[in-house]
Protein backbone atom coordinates (compact mmCIF):
# COMPACT_ATOMS: atom_id res chain seq x y z
CA UNK A 1 0.00 0.00 0.00
CA UNK A 2 1.22 3.51 -0.87
CA UNK A 3 2.67 5.19 2.25
CA UNK A 4 0.64 8.39 1.62
CA UNK A 5 -2.60 6.42 1.52
CA UNK A 6 -1.55 4.49 4.65
CA UNK A 7 -0.76 7.76 6.45
CA UNK A 8 -4.10 9.21 5.39
CA UNK A 9 -5.97 6.12 6.55
CA UNK A 10 -4.16 6.17 9.88
CA UNK A 11 -4.91 9.86 10.35
CA UNK A 12 -8.57 9.08 9.65
CA UNK A 13 -8.53 6.66 12.59
CA UNK A 14 -9.96 9.64 14.45
CA UNK A 15 -13.24 8.40 13.00
CA UNK A 16 -13.17 5.47 15.45
CA UNK A 17 -13.93 7.59 18.57
CA UNK A 18 -16.13 9.94 16.53
CA UNK A 19 -18.39 7.12 15.32
CA UNK A 20 -18.61 5.60 18.81
CA UNK A 21 -19.31 9.07 20.24
CA UNK A 22 -21.95 9.80 17.59
CA UNK A 23 -23.77 6.56 18.42
CA UNK A 24 -23.68 7.32 22.15
CA UNK A 25 -24.02 11.10 21.88
CA UNK A 26 -27.37 11.24 23.70
CA UNK A 27 -26.09 9.28 26.65
CA UNK A 28 -22.69 10.99 26.97
CA UNK A 29 -21.85 12.81 30.16
CA UNK A 30 -21.69 16.58 29.54
CA UNK A 31 -18.13 16.75 30.91
CA UNK A 32 -17.00 14.96 27.72
CA UNK A 33 -18.71 17.24 25.19
CA UNK A 34 -15.56 19.41 24.74
CA UNK A 35 -13.65 16.21 24.03
CA UNK A 36 -16.13 15.25 21.34
CA UNK A 37 -15.80 18.73 19.80
CA UNK A 38 -12.01 18.27 19.96
CA UNK A 39 -12.34 15.04 17.95
CA UNK A 40 -14.64 16.64 15.37
CA UNK A 41 -12.23 19.55 14.89
CA UNK A 42 -9.40 17.03 14.49
CA UNK A 43 -11.33 15.32 11.71
CA UNK A 44 -12.14 18.67 10.09
CA UNK A 45 -8.46 19.67 10.18
CA UNK A 46 -7.43 16.34 8.61
CA UNK A 47 -9.94 16.84 5.78
CA UNK A 48 -8.87 20.45 5.18
CA UNK A 49 -5.22 19.37 5.13
CA UNK A 50 -6.03 16.59 2.65
CA UNK A 51 -7.92 18.98 0.35
CA UNK A 52 -5.17 21.64 0.53
CA UNK A 53 -2.43 19.13 -0.30
CA UNK A 54 -4.20 16.88 -2.81
CA UNK A 55 -6.53 19.30 -4.59
CA UNK A 56 -4.87 22.69 -4.31
CA UNK A 57 -1.29 21.35 -4.18
CA UNK A 58 -0.45 23.85 -1.47
CA UNK A 59 0.98 23.75 2.07
CA UNK A 60 -1.34 22.92 4.95
CA UNK A 61 0.70 25.04 7.40
CA UNK A 62 -2.11 27.58 7.92
CA UNK A 63 -4.62 24.83 8.66
CA UNK A 64 -2.28 23.14 11.13
CA UNK A 65 -1.46 26.43 12.84
CA UNK A 66 -5.07 27.50 13.27
CA UNK A 67 -6.03 24.00 14.37
CA UNK A 68 -3.16 23.98 16.91
CA UNK A 69 -4.52 27.10 18.58
CA UNK A 70 -8.10 25.81 18.66
CA UNK A 71 -6.94 22.38 19.86
CA UNK A 72 -4.88 23.99 22.62
CA UNK A 73 -7.83 26.08 23.84
CA UNK A 74 -10.28 23.15 23.75
CA UNK A 75 -7.95 20.80 25.61
CA UNK A 76 -7.28 23.48 28.22
CA UNK A 77 -11.03 23.99 28.64
CA UNK A 78 -11.58 20.22 28.82
CA UNK A 79 -8.93 19.81 31.53
CA UNK A 80 -10.41 22.78 33.41
CA UNK A 81 -13.87 21.18 33.33
CA UNK A 82 -12.42 17.89 34.58
CA UNK A 83 -10.54 19.60 37.40
CA UNK A 84 -14.01 20.68 38.60
CA UNK A 85 -12.50 23.35 40.78
CA UNK A 86 -13.14 27.08 40.68
CA UNK A 87 -9.80 27.46 42.47
CA UNK A 88 -7.98 26.62 39.21
CA UNK A 89 -10.04 28.93 37.00
CA UNK A 90 -7.46 31.73 37.09
CA UNK A 91 -4.65 29.30 36.24
CA UNK A 92 -6.45 28.00 33.15
CA UNK A 93 -7.40 31.49 31.97
CA UNK A 94 -3.76 32.53 32.43
CA UNK A 95 -2.49 29.49 30.49
CA UNK A 96 -4.99 30.05 27.67
CA UNK A 97 -4.00 33.74 27.48
CA UNK A 98 -0.29 32.84 27.37
CA UNK A 99 -0.93 30.30 24.59
CA UNK A 100 -2.95 32.79 22.52
CA UNK A 101 -0.28 35.50 22.95
CA UNK A 102 2.45 32.97 22.03
CA UNK A 103 0.50 32.00 18.90
CA UNK A 104 -0.03 35.61 17.83
CA UNK A 105 3.64 36.47 18.41
CA UNK A 106 4.80 33.44 16.43
CA UNK A 107 2.24 33.35 13.61
CA UNK A 108 1.42 37.03 13.14
CA UNK A 109 4.24 39.20 14.48
CA UNK A 110 7.44 37.24 13.81
CA UNK A 111 6.47 34.69 11.15
CA UNK A 112 3.84 34.18 8.52
CA UNK A 113 0.87 31.88 9.16
CA UNK A 114 1.88 29.93 6.05
CA UNK A 115 5.38 29.28 7.36
CA UNK A 116 6.17 26.11 9.31
CA UNK A 117 7.48 26.77 12.80
CA UNK A 118 7.63 24.40 15.76
CA UNK A 119 7.67 26.77 18.76
CA UNK A 120 3.97 27.12 19.50
CA UNK A 121 3.25 23.45 18.85
CA UNK A 122 6.04 22.45 21.24
CA UNK A 123 4.95 24.99 23.86
CA UNK A 124 1.28 24.06 24.06
CA UNK A 125 2.06 20.33 23.82
CA UNK A 126 4.36 20.76 26.83
CA UNK A 127 1.67 22.63 28.79
CA UNK A 128 -0.96 19.98 28.01
CA UNK A 129 1.39 17.13 28.98
CA UNK A 130 2.03 18.76 32.37
CA UNK A 131 -1.68 19.35 32.97
CA UNK A 132 -2.52 15.80 31.92
CA UNK A 133 0.12 14.39 34.28
CA UNK A 134 -1.43 16.45 37.06
CA UNK A 135 -4.90 15.22 36.10
CA UNK A 136 -3.80 11.56 36.23
CA UNK A 137 -2.08 12.00 39.58
CA UNK A 138 -5.13 13.73 41.03
CA UNK A 139 -7.27 10.81 39.85
CA UNK A 140 -4.85 8.27 41.31
CA UNK A 141 -5.49 9.57 44.82
CA UNK A 142 -9.02 10.95 44.58
CA UNK A 143 -10.89 8.16 42.79
CA UNK A 144 -11.82 4.89 44.40
CA UNK A 145 -12.61 3.00 41.20
CA UNK A 146 -9.87 1.33 39.10
CA UNK A 147 -8.21 3.92 36.86
CA UNK A 148 -8.35 1.84 33.67
CA UNK A 149 -12.14 2.02 33.87
CA UNK A 150 -12.05 5.80 34.02
CA UNK A 151 -12.36 7.52 30.61
CA UNK A 152 -10.68 10.66 31.98
CA UNK A 153 -7.61 8.59 32.80
CA UNK A 154 -7.50 6.96 29.34
CA UNK A 155 -7.96 10.31 27.56
CA UNK A 156 -5.34 12.03 29.75
CA UNK A 157 -2.93 9.17 29.08
CA UNK A 158 -3.65 9.58 25.37
CA UNK A 159 -2.88 13.30 25.64
CA UNK A 160 0.43 12.56 27.36
CA UNK A 161 1.46 10.06 24.68
CA UNK A 162 0.43 12.11 21.65
CA UNK A 163 1.62 15.52 22.87
CA UNK A 164 4.91 14.18 24.19
CA UNK A 165 5.47 12.59 20.80
CA UNK A 166 4.41 15.85 19.17
CA UNK A 167 7.33 17.59 20.93
CA UNK A 168 9.73 14.96 19.58
CA UNK A 169 8.13 15.11 16.12
CA UNK A 170 8.42 18.90 15.95
CA UNK A 171 12.08 18.60 16.95
CA UNK A 172 12.53 16.02 14.17
CA UNK A 173 10.86 18.37 11.64
CA UNK A 174 13.08 21.19 12.81
CA UNK A 175 16.25 19.16 12.35
CA UNK A 176 15.02 17.42 9.20
CA UNK A 177 14.28 20.72 7.44
CA UNK A 178 18.02 21.43 7.15
CA UNK A 179 19.10 17.95 6.16
CA UNK A 180 19.99 17.35 2.52
CA UNK A 181 17.52 15.00 0.82
CA UNK A 182 19.21 11.83 -0.31
CA UNK A 183 17.02 9.66 -2.47
CA UNK A 184 15.96 6.30 -0.99
CA UNK A 185 17.56 7.12 2.35
CA UNK A 186 15.28 7.54 5.33
CA UNK A 187 16.83 9.64 8.08
CA UNK A 188 16.10 9.35 11.81
CA UNK A 189 13.96 12.50 11.54
CA UNK A 190 11.88 10.88 8.80
CA UNK A 191 11.38 7.78 10.92
CA UNK A 192 10.22 9.89 13.87
CA UNK A 193 7.80 11.82 11.64
CA UNK A 194 6.43 8.59 10.14
CA UNK A 195 6.10 7.17 13.67
CA UNK A 196 3.67 9.98 14.51
CA UNK A 197 1.05 8.36 12.27
CA UNK A 198 1.24 5.08 14.18
CA UNK A 199 1.17 6.82 17.56
CA UNK A 200 -1.81 8.86 16.36
CA UNK A 201 -3.61 5.66 15.37
CA UNK A 202 -2.91 4.06 18.75
CA UNK A 203 -4.09 7.14 20.67
CA UNK A 204 -7.27 7.39 18.56
CA UNK A 205 -7.98 3.77 19.47
CA UNK A 206 -7.52 4.74 23.12
CA UNK A 207 -9.96 7.64 22.68
CA UNK A 208 -12.40 5.15 21.13
CA UNK A 209 -12.19 2.91 24.21
CA UNK A 210 -12.56 5.96 26.49
CA UNK A 211 -15.70 7.17 24.69
CA UNK A 212 -17.06 3.63 24.77
CA UNK A 213 -16.79 3.41 28.57
CA UNK A 214 -18.00 6.92 29.39
CA UNK A 215 -20.73 6.67 32.01
CA UNK A 216 -24.15 7.27 30.60
CA UNK A 217 -26.21 10.16 31.98
CA UNK A 218 -28.67 7.91 33.79
CA UNK A 219 -25.88 6.00 35.51
CA UNK A 220 -24.07 9.17 36.52
CA UNK A 221 -23.87 9.28 40.29
CA UNK A 222 -25.14 12.88 40.40
CA UNK A 223 -27.49 13.04 37.41
CA UNK A 224 -29.61 10.17 38.75
CA UNK A 225 -31.00 12.49 41.43
CA UNK A 226 -32.12 15.06 38.87
CA UNK A 227 -34.22 12.97 36.52
CA UNK A 228 -36.93 14.91 34.81
CA UNK A 229 -40.39 13.48 35.47
CA UNK B 1 23.86 22.01 11.44
CA UNK B 2 25.62 20.10 14.23
CA UNK B 3 24.87 22.93 16.67
CA UNK B 4 21.21 22.99 15.66
CA UNK B 5 20.93 19.23 16.13
CA UNK B 6 22.71 19.44 19.48
CA UNK B 7 20.52 22.23 20.85
CA UNK B 8 17.30 20.67 19.54
CA UNK B 9 18.12 17.35 21.19
CA UNK B 10 19.14 19.10 24.43
CA UNK B 11 15.94 21.19 24.56
CA UNK B 12 13.74 18.19 23.74
CA UNK B 13 15.47 16.08 26.39
CA UNK B 14 15.12 18.94 28.86
CA UNK B 15 11.37 19.22 28.22
CA UNK B 16 10.92 15.47 28.70
CA UNK B 17 13.04 15.62 31.87
CA UNK B 18 10.82 18.44 33.19
CA UNK B 19 7.74 16.30 32.50
CA UNK B 20 9.27 13.38 34.43
CA UNK B 21 10.30 15.60 37.37
CA UNK B 22 6.85 17.20 37.36
CA UNK B 23 5.27 13.74 37.41
CA UNK B 24 7.33 12.67 40.44
CA UNK B 25 6.73 15.95 42.32
CA UNK B 26 3.03 15.78 41.52
CA UNK B 27 2.77 12.18 42.78
CA UNK B 28 4.53 13.13 46.03
CA UNK B 29 2.26 16.19 46.46
CA UNK B 30 -0.95 14.26 45.89
CA UNK B 31 0.25 11.38 48.05
CA UNK B 32 0.94 13.79 50.90
CA UNK B 33 -2.52 15.30 50.46
CA UNK B 34 -4.07 11.84 50.40
CA UNK B 35 -2.21 10.77 53.55
CA UNK B 36 -3.39 13.90 55.35
CA UNK B 37 -6.94 13.22 54.23
CA UNK B 38 -6.73 9.65 55.52
CA UNK B 39 -5.31 10.89 58.81
CA UNK B 40 -8.12 13.43 59.18
CA UNK B 41 -10.64 10.71 58.41
CA UNK B 42 -9.22 8.36 61.05
CA UNK B 43 -8.99 11.25 63.52
CA UNK B 44 -12.64 12.13 62.96
CA UNK B 45 -13.68 8.49 63.37
CA UNK B 46 -11.75 8.13 66.62
CA UNK B 47 -13.14 11.41 67.98
CA UNK B 48 -16.69 10.30 67.15
CA UNK B 49 -15.97 6.96 68.81
CA UNK B 50 -14.68 8.68 71.95
CA UNK B 51 -17.69 11.00 72.13
CA UNK B 52 -20.04 8.06 71.72
CA UNK B 53 -18.19 6.12 74.44
CA UNK B 54 -18.43 9.14 76.71
CA UNK B 55 -22.16 9.44 76.08
CA UNK B 56 -22.80 5.73 76.76
CA UNK B 57 -20.55 5.78 79.85
CA UNK B 58 -22.39 8.82 81.24
CA UNK B 59 -25.79 7.27 80.50
CA UNK B 60 -24.81 4.03 82.23
CA UNK B 61 -23.29 5.79 85.21
CA UNK B 62 -25.80 8.60 85.71
CA UNK B 63 -29.03 6.99 84.60
CA UNK B 64 -28.99 3.22 84.93
CA UNK B 65 -26.83 3.11 88.09
CA UNK B 66 -29.09 5.32 90.24
CA UNK B 67 -32.19 3.54 88.91
CA UNK B 68 -30.83 0.16 89.97
CA UNK B 69 -29.91 1.59 93.39
CA UNK B 70 -33.48 2.88 93.74
CA UNK B 71 -34.85 -0.54 92.80
CA UNK B 72 -32.64 -2.08 95.48
CA UNK B 73 -33.89 0.48 98.01
CA UNK B 74 -37.52 -0.32 97.24
CA UNK B 75 -36.81 -4.02 97.49
CA UNK B 76 -35.36 -3.53 100.96
CA UNK B 77 -38.45 -1.60 102.00
CA UNK B 78 -40.63 -4.63 101.28
CA UNK B 79 -41.35 -6.52 104.49
CA UNK B 80 -41.77 -10.21 104.01
CA UNK B 81 -42.44 -12.81 106.61
CA UNK B 82 -41.88 -15.91 104.53
CA UNK B 83 -38.27 -17.21 104.62
CA UNK B 84 -38.35 -18.33 100.98
CA UNK B 85 -39.48 -14.87 99.86
CA UNK B 86 -36.81 -13.25 102.03
CA UNK B 87 -34.17 -15.49 100.50
CA UNK B 88 -35.40 -14.57 96.98
CA UNK B 89 -35.27 -10.88 97.82
CA UNK B 90 -31.70 -11.22 99.16
CA UNK B 91 -30.68 -13.07 96.01
CA UNK B 92 -32.25 -10.41 93.79
CA UNK B 93 -30.54 -7.73 95.86
CA UNK B 94 -27.14 -9.40 95.44
CA UNK B 95 -27.77 -9.68 91.69
CA UNK B 96 -28.53 -5.96 91.60
CA UNK B 97 -25.29 -5.27 93.49
CA UNK B 98 -23.40 -7.40 90.96
CA UNK B 99 -25.13 -5.59 88.06
CA UNK B 100 -24.28 -2.17 89.51
CA UNK B 101 -20.66 -3.29 89.95
CA UNK B 102 -20.48 -4.56 86.35
CA UNK B 103 -22.17 -1.40 85.12
CA UNK B 104 -19.52 0.73 86.84
CA UNK B 105 -16.83 -1.49 85.37
CA UNK B 106 -18.24 -1.14 81.85
CA UNK B 107 -18.68 2.60 82.34
CA UNK B 108 -15.08 2.89 83.58
CA UNK B 109 -13.75 0.90 80.62
CA UNK B 110 -15.70 3.06 78.23
CA UNK B 111 -14.33 6.25 79.75
CA UNK B 112 -12.40 6.52 82.98
CA UNK B 113 -13.93 9.64 84.52
CA UNK B 114 -10.77 10.10 86.61
CA UNK B 115 -8.84 10.91 83.42
CA UNK B 116 -10.46 14.33 83.39
CA UNK B 117 -9.26 15.06 86.94
CA UNK B 118 -5.96 13.15 87.26
CA UNK B 119 -2.92 12.56 85.11
CA UNK B 120 -2.43 9.48 82.98
CA UNK B 121 -0.05 7.63 85.30
CA UNK B 122 -2.58 7.74 88.16
CA UNK B 123 -5.38 6.54 85.90
CA UNK B 124 -3.24 3.70 84.56
CA UNK B 125 -2.32 2.66 88.11
CA UNK B 126 -6.03 2.70 89.03
CA UNK B 127 -6.84 0.65 85.94
CA UNK B 128 -4.14 -1.90 86.79
CA UNK B 129 -5.29 -2.21 90.40
CA UNK B 130 -8.87 -2.82 89.22
CA UNK B 131 -7.61 -5.60 86.94
CA UNK B 132 -5.34 -7.15 89.58
CA UNK B 133 -8.27 -8.54 91.54
CA UNK B 134 -9.71 -10.35 88.53
CA UNK B 135 -6.69 -11.51 86.49
CA UNK B 136 -3.54 -13.38 87.50
CA UNK B 137 -1.36 -11.27 85.16
CA UNK B 138 1.28 -9.36 87.12
CA UNK B 139 1.60 -5.87 85.70
CA UNK B 140 4.63 -3.81 86.57
CA UNK B 141 4.10 -0.15 85.70
CA UNK B 142 6.92 2.41 85.85
CA UNK B 143 7.26 6.04 84.85
CA UNK B 144 10.19 8.39 84.88
CA UNK B 145 10.02 11.58 86.91
CA UNK B 146 8.49 14.73 85.42
CA UNK B 147 6.66 12.80 82.72
CA UNK B 148 4.27 15.43 81.53
CA UNK B 149 1.87 14.25 78.82
CA UNK B 150 -0.34 16.64 76.86
CA UNK B 151 -3.98 16.33 77.96
CA UNK B 152 -5.29 15.64 74.46
CA UNK B 153 -2.77 12.79 74.06
CA UNK B 154 -3.64 11.12 77.36
CA UNK B 155 -6.87 9.51 76.19
CA UNK B 156 -5.10 7.95 73.18
CA UNK B 157 -2.24 6.64 75.31
CA UNK B 158 -4.72 5.27 77.82
CA UNK B 159 -6.61 3.45 75.05
CA UNK B 160 -3.34 2.03 73.71
CA UNK B 161 -2.38 0.81 77.21
CA UNK B 162 -5.87 -0.65 77.63
CA UNK B 163 -5.47 -2.47 74.30
CA UNK B 164 -2.00 -3.77 75.21
CA UNK B 165 -3.21 -5.11 78.58
CA UNK B 166 -6.36 -6.68 77.12
CA UNK B 167 -4.38 -8.32 74.32
CA UNK B 168 -1.82 -9.64 76.80
CA UNK B 169 -4.55 -11.13 78.99
CA UNK B 170 -6.57 -12.51 76.08
CA UNK B 171 -3.96 -13.82 73.66
CA UNK B 172 -0.42 -13.94 75.03
CA UNK B 173 -0.73 -16.35 77.94
CA UNK B 174 1.87 -14.22 79.71
CA UNK B 175 2.31 -14.15 83.47
CA UNK B 176 4.18 -10.83 83.57
CA UNK B 177 3.75 -7.55 81.75
CA UNK B 178 6.05 -4.60 82.14
CA UNK B 179 4.82 -1.14 81.17
CA UNK B 180 7.07 1.91 81.09
CA UNK B 181 6.31 5.52 80.28
CA UNK B 182 9.61 7.32 79.95
CA UNK B 183 10.52 10.87 79.04
CA UNK B 184 13.76 11.00 77.07
CA UNK B 185 15.51 13.81 75.19
CA UNK B 186 14.39 12.42 71.82
CA UNK B 187 10.76 11.88 72.80
CA UNK B 188 8.22 10.34 75.10
CA UNK B 189 8.28 6.53 75.11
CA UNK B 190 5.65 3.98 76.00
CA UNK B 191 7.24 0.55 76.21
CA UNK B 192 5.56 -2.73 77.01
CA UNK B 193 7.13 -6.15 77.32
CA UNK B 194 5.49 -9.46 78.17
CA UNK B 195 6.78 -13.00 78.65
CA UNK B 196 3.97 -14.59 76.62
CA UNK B 197 3.96 -16.85 73.60
CA UNK B 198 4.42 -14.04 71.09
CA UNK B 199 3.01 -14.14 67.57
CA UNK B 200 3.87 -13.84 63.92
CA UNK B 201 3.12 -10.31 62.71
CA UNK B 202 2.28 -11.46 59.16
CA UNK B 203 -0.31 -13.94 60.47
CA UNK B 204 -2.04 -11.15 62.38
CA UNK B 205 -2.01 -8.74 59.43
CA UNK B 206 -3.15 -11.36 56.89
CA UNK B 207 -5.86 -12.83 59.10
CA UNK B 208 -9.23 -11.41 59.99
CA UNK B 209 -7.91 -10.35 63.41
CA UNK B 210 -5.58 -7.48 64.05
CA UNK B 211 -8.34 -4.95 64.75
CA UNK B 212 -6.70 -4.02 68.06
CA UNK B 213 -3.38 -3.60 66.30
CA UNK B 214 -5.02 -1.41 63.64
CA UNK B 215 -6.67 0.68 66.36
CA UNK B 216 -3.28 1.16 68.08
CA UNK B 217 -1.73 2.17 64.74
CA UNK B 218 -4.51 4.68 64.09
CA UNK B 219 -4.16 6.23 67.53
CA UNK B 220 -0.37 6.41 67.13
CA UNK B 221 -0.89 8.18 63.80
CA UNK B 222 -3.20 10.66 65.51
CA UNK B 223 -0.60 11.65 68.09
CA UNK B 224 2.26 11.59 65.53
CA UNK B 225 3.82 8.63 67.31
CA UNK B 226 5.73 5.73 65.81
CA UNK B 227 4.79 2.18 66.70
CA UNK B 228 7.27 -0.68 66.70
CA UNK B 229 6.36 -4.26 67.59
CA UNK B 230 9.12 -6.77 68.23
CA UNK B 231 7.76 -10.28 68.52
CA UNK B 232 8.17 -13.84 67.35
CA UNK B 233 6.62 -17.18 68.25
CA UNK B 234 7.50 -18.17 71.87
CA UNK B 235 9.59 -15.05 72.38
CA UNK B 236 7.14 -12.68 74.05
CA UNK B 237 6.16 -9.34 72.67
CA UNK B 238 7.74 -5.93 72.99
CA UNK B 239 5.91 -2.78 71.87
CA UNK B 240 7.70 0.55 71.61
CA UNK B 241 5.74 3.74 70.99
CA UNK B 242 7.68 6.94 70.52
CA UNK B 243 6.01 10.35 70.56
CA UNK B 244 7.65 13.63 69.67
CA UNK B 245 8.38 15.81 72.69
CA UNK B 246 6.39 18.74 71.35
Interface residues (C-beta under 8 A of the other chain):
Chain A: X122 X126 X129 X130 X133 X134 X137 X138 X140 X141 X142 X164 X167 X168 X171 X174 X175 X178 X179
Chain B: X1 X4 X5 X8 X9 X11 X12 X15 X16 X18 X19 X22 X23 X26 X27 X29 X30 X31 X33 X34
